Amino acid sequence: MDYSSINLRYSELAKSDCCLSCGGAIHYAEVHPGEVCVDLGSGRGTDVLRMAEQAGSEGYVYGIDISSGMLETARKNAEKFGVQNVQFLHSDLEKIELGEGVADLVISNCTINHATNKLAVWQEIHRILKPGGKFVVSDIFATSEIPAQYKNDPVAVAECWAGAVTREEYMATLSRAGFGEVVVLEESKPYSKGQAEVCSFTVAGKKGAQKKCSCNA
Ligand SMILES: C[S@@+](CC[C@H](N)C(=O)[O-])C[C@H]1O[C@@H](n2cnc3c(N)ncnc32)[C@H](O)[C@@H]1O
């Protein structure tokens, strides 16, 4: 995939302090001391630094991002606050530069909508989580399918709306990636973004959790 539009937009935004989140993933994350945590699309590193404090010196937090400007700001912030137990990796969400089963917790905020192959991203989340490991993800979905002219426009995708899929498609992708039971922790009313109508939501689940079955079989 060509990440030049994403890199350009987010390297510029790395120098601003405007809010880039679309939900409260970090507030639902419940990091425990000693845990290994990952933030996908870590931006300026704020959530990584917060989790590093909660995970303590026995824990470790990885921030993953594709924008060189964001990575530079995040690394400077870690240095400024003297945070040692973190690492910011230049890596694509669709091919995360981490080993299998390393993470107790994966969070992400307003990032997965940018990915072309969302199934690949969710399969990567499943791969890097330990058995029983948890994800908490804030993201957006579109209330109706985004027309191809916008979906295939890298600038519109980088603007954080044209890559959104419908709620049905989002949930189906999670299920296909192996996450059986998914909880919706918060969900906004529809609002306009770019040329689309979207909603923000925060979803959570565990690796290994089975779909609830009400049948007698
Ligand atoms: C809207 S910002 C959110 C940043 C941060 N999570 C926050 O809440 O402030 C999206 C971030 O995802 C990163 N990103 C977008 N697509 C990505 C990809 N395919 N792989 C890795 N990072 C990506 C961008 O560079 C940017 O830093």
The ligand as a Gaussian input file, in Angstrom:
#p B3LYP/6-31G(d) Opt

LIG

0 1
 C       -6.105000       9.488000      13.854000
 S       -4.447000       9.144000      14.301000
 C       -4.684000       8.509000      15.941000
 C       -3.431000       8.579000      16.788000
 C       -3.578000       8.097000      18.239000
 N       -4.061000       6.727000      18.294000
 C       -4.515000       9.000000      19.000000
 O       -5.610000       8.563000      19.404000
 O       -4.148000      10.176000      19.217000
 C       -4.078000       7.675000      13.349000
 C       -2.646000       7.179000      13.499000
 O       -2.542000       5.915000      12.824000
 C       -1.363000       5.874000      12.039000
 N       -1.602000       4.934000      10.927000
 C       -2.516000       5.045000       9.932000
 N       -2.454000       3.987000       9.123000
 C       -1.498000       3.161000       9.619000
 C       -0.967000       1.905000       9.216000
 N       -1.413000       1.275000       8.137000
 N        0.008000       1.343000       9.954000
 C        0.469000       1.975000      11.085000
 N        0.011000       3.176000      11.503000
 C       -0.957000       3.759000      10.782000
 C       -1.168000       7.326000      11.599000
 O        0.163000       7.593000      11.218000
 C       -1.593000       8.078000      12.861000
 O       -0.533000       8.307000      13.753000

